[in-house]
Amino acid sequence: GAGVSQTPSNKVTEKGKYVELRCDPISGHTALYWYRQSLGQGPEFLIYFQGTGAADDSGLPNDRFFAVRPEGSVSTLKIQRTERGDSAVYLCASSLLPRTSGGEQFFGPGTRLTVL
Amino acid sequence: GENVEQHPSTLSVQEGDSAVIKCTYSDSASNYFPWYKQELGKGPQLIIDIRSNVGEKKDQRIAVTLNKTAKHFSLHITETQPEDSAVYFCAASISNYQLIWGAGTKLIIKP
């Protein structure tokens, strides 16, 4: 079966522009996570969805970042007024169950965002 | 705040030898410790995990040990092979679903 997919794989934009990053989780997975990974670092938690609702968005760095998951499947991470410091790989992961229930997180390949 | 320290940042071993990567964590409430392997251009993949009620877990050539008193956990890979070359991350839970990650170890297997 298909794994987690993310589009686009690469996105180059100019400072101040708006971008959307898409995540298609594994079918049936109720939990979805967004992470940001800077070069030479481990992933940094951004937001966690359980179903359609954002159960925890405490990792979003500021109000320029927003994510939605309207139908409980596909999710979109939206970044307004991009800054050079937003450049990173944005990873999405999904799990069948929340981790406390033993749900392994499956990661997508990521979207490499470059802000010029 | 909570953090996870991982060492070494780079590890080069001869094919067939063992590799050990070590992590320490700060949050005494952490109870779940996964290890991920990340290959170039791909997302991290879970290779093994351990929960705080267990001291050691093994899966073929991979083993993880946990010392909760010292807040240390380690990954051991025996009989290393070229396909083991990748970046390895340790992580520790800081909530029911949040993980805090180490900075990664680049493992190089020399033929």
Interface residues (C-beta under 8 A of the other chain):
Chain A: V4 A31 Y33 G40 Q41 G42 P43 E44 F45 Y48 A55 D56 G59 L91 A93 P98 R99 T100 E104 Q105 F107 G108 P109 G110
Chain B: V4 Q6 Y32 G41 K42 G43 P44 Q45 L46 F89 A91 S93 S95 N96 Y97 Q98 L99 I100 W101 G102 A103 G104
